[in-house]
Amino acid sequence: MTKTAVGPALVALADVEAAAERIALVCLRTPLLPVGSDGESQLWVKAESLQPTGAFKLRGATNAVLSLEPAERARGVVTHSSGNHGQALASAAAAAGIACTVVMPEGASPVKMAATRRWGGDVVLVPARERVSACADIAARTGAVEVPPFDSAAVIAGQGTVGLEIVAELPDVETVLVPVGGGGLISGIAVAVKASSPRTRVVGVEPELAGDLAEGFAAGRRMTWSDDLTWRTSADGLRGTAVGDLNWAHITALVDDVVTVSESAIAAAMRHLMVQARLVAEASGAVATAAALEHPDSRRWGRTVAVVSGGNVEPAVFAAVLRG
């Protein structure tokens, strides 16, 4: 890992490359798909919704579990998650033969909750404001190792493998658009992309209704919005979470810009992905595509990859979105 002049050590390209080797037998190398009607599209999507657990989170969770010492693994793992990281950690823990507890907020997606249990996770529901403290309490009582959903070097390195694959398949990519919640995905992608293709822009995307990073990035200081504000967005995976300290260090060092998108643009992107790429995307997974379709800067982004980070959406919700 490398150090910034001031602040925590940043994940290095070597860490991401090591993670790629570590997770290769578990995580899919997902395709880049052109999105457009003319075959000459300047937009591709990275279909992380096709991972076995339905989201990119499997990469970071798998790398984190496989990076633990045997004695640590034996104690089991615990995390807090709105759903996708919980599913991923439960899956990675099951593959390693260890116990996994996932603290989820009350009101979490039933689809994500059921999937977490199906992968073998023990789900504990708490009020949204208590999820971090509840996770820490379980770790203290049981000895389980906490695997944070984003503020972790091992998780960031695992998520960075998305960036390695993008640059390998599209070496002349000019812009990579990345959904941002806690910042694990964009931190890892920025490490991999900037080391491999320094001229490529890495741009974070948030819902307008959960735009704490966009506000903080513009102001030059980390911002935190209340759950009352961020829970207004349909993008449940991007609610109620400020970017982590380690993630903020990566973002300020490596990310070029952060933009926001409207709720209507997110819904339109979900429909667009279904029609043009035959992909089921949850709202959180569609925000990067929404930026490519809605944001006025899109014409200056050139050859662009939007990361479709997940596809774990309630069937009734998805049907309603498709109906417009």
Long-range contacts (C-beta under 8 A, 24 or more apart in sequence): 1-153, 4-249, 4-253, 7-249, 8-245, 8-246, 8-249, 9-153, 10-191, 10-249, 10-250, 10-253, 10-254, 11-153, 11-156, 11-157, 11-160, 11-187, 11-188, 11-191, 11-250, 12-191, 12-195, 13-191, 13-192, 13-195, 13-196, 15-153, 15-157, 15-160, 15-191, 16-157, 16-160, 16-161, 16-163, 16-164, 16-188, 16-191, 16-192, 17-164, 18-157, 19-59, 19-63, 19-154, 19-157, 19-158, 19-160, 19-161, 20-161, 20-164, 22-62, 22-63, 22-66, 22-67, 23-58, 23-59, 23-62, 23-63, 23-66, 23-158, 23-161, 26-58, 26-62, 26-92, 26-95, 27-51, 27-52, 27-58, 27-59, 27-62, 27-161, 28-52, 29-165, 30-162, 30-165, 32-166, 32-169, 32-170, 32-305, 33-277, 33-279, 35-272, 35-273, 35-276, 35-277, 35-289, 35-306, 36-276, 37-276, 42-301, 42-302, 42-303, 42-304, 43-289, 43-292, 43-304, 43-305, 43-306, 44-170, 44-303, 44-304, 44-305, 44-306, 45-273, 45-277, 45-279, 45-288, 45-289, 45-305, 45-306, 45-307, 45-308, 46-162, 46-165, 46-166, 46-305, 46-306, 46-307, 46-308, 47-277, 47-279, 47-308, 48-162, 48-285, 48-307, 48-308, 48-309, 48-310, 49-279, 49-280, 49-281, 49-282, 49-285, 49-308, 49-309, 49-310, 49-311, 50-279, 50-311, 52-91, 53-84, 53-87, 53-88, 53-91, 53-115, 53-119, 54-84, 54-87, 54-115, 54-310, 54-311, 54-312, 55-84, 55-87, 55-88, 55-237, 55-285, 55-309, 55-310, 55-311, 55-312, 56-84, 56-159, 56-162, 56-185, 56-307, 56-309, 56-310, 57-84, 57-85, 57-87, 57-88, 57-89, 57-149, 57-159, 57-310, 58-88, 58-91, 58-92, 59-88, 59-158, 59-159, 59-161, 59-162, 60-85, 60-88, 60-150, 60-152, 60-154, 60-155, 60-156, 60-157, 60-158, 60-159, 60-184, 60-188, 61-85, 61-88, 61-89, 61-91, 61-92, 61-147, 61-155, 61-158, 62-88, 62-91, 62-92, 62-95, 62-158, 63-154, 63-155, 63-157, 63-158, 64-89, 64-92, 64-147, 64-152, 64-154, 64-155, 64-158, 65-89, 65-92, 65-93, 65-95, 65-96, 65-98, 65-147, 66-92, 66-96, 67-154, 68-145, 72-145, 73-98, 73-145, 74-98, 75-142, 75-143, 75-144, 75-145, 76-100, 76-101, 76-142, 76-143, 76-144, 76-145, 77-101, 77-144, 77-145, 77-146, 77-147, 78-102, 78-103, 78-135, 78-138, 78-139, 78-142, 78-144, 78-145, 78-146, 78-147, 79-103, 79-135, 79-146, 79-147, 79-148, 79-149, 80-104, 80-131, 80-132, 80-134, 80-135, 80-149, 81-116, 81-149, 82-108, 82-109, 82-112, 82-236, 82-237, 82-239, 82-240, 82-241, 83-108, 83-109, 83-111, 83-112, 83-113, 83-115, 83-116, 83-236, 83-237, 83-312, 84-112, 84-237, 84-284, 84-309, 84-310, 84-312, 85-149, 85-150, 86-112, 86-116, 86-121, 86-123, 87-112, 87-115, 87-116, 87-119, 87-121, 87-312, 89-121, 89-147, 90-116, 90-117, 90-119, 90-120, 90-121, 91-119, 91-120, 93-120, 93-121, 94-119, 94-120, 99-144, 101-138, 101-142, 101-144, 103-131, 103-134, 103-135, 103-138, 104-131, 105-131, 105-240, 108-236, 109-236, 109-312, 109-314, 110-314, 111-312, 111-313, 111-314, 111-315, 112-312, 115-312, 128-227, 128-231, 128-240, 129-227, 148-244, 149-182, 149-184, 149-241, 150-181, 150-182, 150-183, 150-184, 150-185, 150-187, 150-241, 150-243, 150-244, 150-247, 151-182, 151-183, 151-184, 151-244, 151-245, 151-246, 151-247, 152-184, 152-246, 153-246, 155-184, 155-188, 156-184, 156-187, 156-188, 156-191, 156-246, 156-247, 156-250, 157-188, 157-191, 158-188, 159-184, 159-185, 159-187, 159-188, 159-189, 160-187, 160-188, 160-189, 160-191, 160-192, 161-188, 161-192, 162-188, 162-189, 162-192, 162-307, 163-188, 163-189, 163-190, 163-191, 163-192, 163-193, 163-196, 164-192, 164-196, 166-192, 166-193, 166-305, 167-192, 167-193, 167-196, 167-197, 167-200, 170-303, 170-305, 171-197, 172-303, 173-197, 173-200, 173-303, 173-304, 173-305, 174-199, 174-200, 174-201, 174-301, 174-302, 174-303, 174-304, 175-200, 175-201, 175-202, 175-203, 175-301, 175-302, 175-303, 175-304, 175-305, 176-200, 176-201, 176-202, 176-203, 176-304, 176-305, 176-307, 177-203, 177-205, 177-288, 177-289, 177-291, 177-292, 177-301, 177-304, 177-305, 177-306, 177-307, 178-202, 178-203, 178-204, 178-205, 178-288, 178-307, 178-309, 179-204, 179-205, 179-206, 179-235, 179-237, 179-238, 179-284, 179-285, 179-287, 179-288, 179-307, 179-309, 180-204, 180-205, 180-206, 180-213, 180-238, 180-243, 180-258, 181-210, 181-237, 181-238, 181-239, 181-241, 181-284, 182-241, 182-242, 182-243, 182-244, 182-247, 183-213, 183-243, 183-244, 183-247, 183-248, 183-250, 183-251, 184-244, 184-247, 185-307, 185-309, 186-247, 186-250, 186-251, 186-255, 187-246, 187-247, 187-250, 187-251, 187-254, 189-307, 190-250, 190-251, 190-254, 190-255, 191-250, 191-254, 194-254, 201-256, 201-257, 201-301, 202-254, 202-255, 202-256, 203-255, 203-256, 203-257, 203-258, 203-259, 203-291, 203-301, 204-251, 204-255, 204-257, 204-258, 204-259, 205-258, 205-259, 205-260, 205-261, 205-287, 205-288, 205-290, 205-291, 206-238, 206-258, 206-259, 206-260, 206-261, 206-287, 207-233, 207-234, 207-235, 207-238, 207-260, 207-261, 207-262, 207-263, 207-266, 207-283, 207-287, 208-233, 208-260, 208-261, 208-262, 208-263, 209-233, 209-263, 210-235, 210-238, 210-239, 210-240, 211-260, 212-242, 212-243, 213-242, 213-243, 213-251, 213-258, 214-258, 214-259, 214-260, 216-243, 216-248, 217-251, 217-252, 217-255, 217-257, 217-258, 218-258, 222-248, 233-263, 233-266, 233-283, 234-263, 234-266, 234-267, 234-283, 234-317, 235-266, 235-282, 235-283, 235-284, 235-286, 235-287, 236-282, 236-283, 236-284, 237-282, 237-283, 237-284, 237-285, 237-309, 237-310, 238-284, 238-287, 259-291, 259-295, 259-297, 261-287, 261-290, 261-291, 261-294, 261-295, 262-290, 262-294, 265-290, 265-291, 265-293, 265-294, 266-290, 267-321, 267-324, 268-293, 268-294, 269-293, 269-294, 270-313, 270-318, 270-321, 270-322, 271-321, 271-322, 271-324, 273-308, 274-322, 279-308, 279-311, 280-311, 280-313, 280-318, 281-308, 281-310, 281-311, 281-313, 282-310, 282-311, 282-312, 282-313, 283-313, 284-309, 284-310, 285-309, 285-310, 285-311
